[in-house]
């Protein structure tokens, strides 16, 4: 499959399984699933501009829909009425569970969308499902909702896990909580993905090769969504004193904001505000506010400016041909709300192995390797169409 810009987005040479992507946004989860070998039959989101971005870069299967009113039969129709759905995937809006929103887990109506997600799974009965969200959903804030999901989906075995995106090839320590569900009638076993990199990649490595954006705030002609944010001269002056890895405390006292001149550092003191990224380190979680270093550690490692949307997209694992549409606010939030593509690919790969084994295309052998206090299991994956055999080894803690 080609994205229309000459870029091949096919996954490995194995049978393609079917999927539906709920709350799809700009398509970070779908793109990773494509790379893992899934065919996304339908995707929906209530954000019209995000759907436009999705359809401009991926197969045009996304539509504008509200999970609260969309029925499972309507979604099934949009997907082409497949006889079997292999995977239902999605990340319901997570702002209500975020640690940046104090108390929102008790009163944010968006939290109920997790239950709408469970309704779709219950009614569509996919063989497996993938529910992605902020790590707080797996803690005290999300306990009530997770208990409700478990009750709704009793026909599934649940595999909850926490993931650090840096373990899967992005220069960002974004923590996510993921529940993979396997229908009870499936006999094969699911194993969560092990880290795909031994050494975390760095901000400097990810930004390598990107020129400076045009000084006139226009988009770069060769790198879409690579443009400057408008910042006041006083903030640029403040930021110019901050070294890599530093923050507002490195700003001379007389240039600091009034609130920073009187802050009680022992009580917290917003350490990431006016933060400059370390080229040899990783970025924190990228949010929709990355155009301002007054909102967090979003300052460029070398230039006295916030990172651009293209740089933020690279931190999320998007390829440079992936173009985001809408206003600057739209684009920032499409990027900040996305699932890192390499993480979704890794999880998709693990789900695919389970489905291959279930369909008799992967023979699960007994544990045959041991070492470093871990057990290891080996899969012999046989592609019946091409006669290709692939050995896959998984560590078991």
Residue, then its C-alpha position, 0 to 999 in steps of 0.5 A: x500500500x502507498x500513501x500517495x506520496x511515493x512512500x510504502x507503508x506496508x508491514x511485514x510480508x504476512x497475512x493482513x489482519x483486519x482492524x477498526x480504529x476508534x478515536x483515531x485522531x490524525x492516525x498515529x495508532x493506525x499508521x503503526x498498525x499498518x506497519x505491523x501488518x493490519x488493514x484498518x477497514x474503518x476509523x472514526x473521530x469527532x474532530x473533523x480536521x483530524x479526520x482530514x489529516x488521517x485521510x490525506x496520509x493514510x487510506x481514506x477510511x476515516x469518517x467523522x463520528x461521535x462515539x456517544x451516538x454511533x452504533x456498532x451496526x453503523x460502524x460495522x457497515x462503514x467497515x464493509x461488513x466484514x465476516x470477522x474483525x480481528x482487532x478493535x483499537x483505540x485511545x479514548x480522549x485521556x485528558x480527564x485522567x491526565x495528571x495535568x488536570x487535577x480532579x478531572x477524573x471525577x467530573x470530566x464527561x470525556x472519561x465516559x468514552x472509555x465505556x463507549x469503547x467497551x460497548x463497541x467491543x462487546x457488540x462487535x466482538x473482535x478477536x482482540x482489542x487494544x485500548x491505549x491511554x495515559x498511564x494514570x488510567x491504570x492507577x487510582x484515577x482510572x480504577x473505577x473505569x477499569x473495573x467497569x470495563x472488566x465487567x463489560x468485557x467478561x468474554x475477554x482475557x485482559x492483559x494490562x501493561x505500562x509502556x515507556x515510549x522511549x523503549x520502542x524507538x522514540x526520543x520521548x519518555x511518554x508513558x502509556x497504559x495499554x490493555x490488550x484483550x483476547x476473546x475467551x475462545x482464542x486458544x493462543x497466548x498473548x505476550x506484550x512486546x519487549x523493548x525494540x531498542x537497547x539504547x534510547x535514541x536522543x533528541x539530537x538524533x531525531x532532529x538530525x537533518x532538519x534545517x532551521x525553519x524560515x525566519x518569516x514564520x512560513x512553512x518550510x518548502x521541503x519539510x511540511x509543518x516545519x515553521x516558527x512559533x511567534x514568541x515575544x522578544x522578552x521570552x526569547x531573551x529569557x530563554x537565551x540564558x537557559x542551557x540544555x537540560x536547564x529551565x527557568x532557574x537559569x534565567x537571571x533573577x531580574x529577567x524572571x517572571x514575577x511568579x518565578x522570583x517568589x516561587x518556593x522551589x521546595x514545593x515544586x516550582x514548575x521545573x520544566x517551564x522555560x526548559x530546553x531539551x537536552x540533545x543527548x537526552x529524551x523529551x518529556x511527554x509531547x502535548x498540544x502546548x509544545x509551541x511555547x517553552x512557557x508550557x514545559x520543556x519544549x525549547x530547542x536544544x540549540x536555537x532560542x525558540x520552541x520546537x516546531x510541529x515537524x520536530x514534535x512529529x518526529x518525537x512522536x515517530x511520524x515520518x516527514x511525509x506525514x502532513x498535518x492539516x488545520x490551524x496551528x492549534x489543530x496541528x499541535x493538538x493532533x500531534x500531541x494527542x497521537x499515539x507514538x507510531x513505533x509503540x503502536x507498531x510494536x504492540x500491533x506486532x505482538x497482537x499479530x503473533x497471537x492471531x498468527x498462532x490462532x490461525x495455525x500460521x505460527x507453531x508455539x514450541x515448548x520453552x527451550x531456552x533459558x538464561x539470566x533468570x528468564x524463560x524464552x519461548x520460540x515461535x516458528x511463523x510459517x507464511x502459507x502463501x509464500x512458504x516463508x518461515x520466520x523464527x520469533x523469540x519472546x522473553x518471559x519474565 
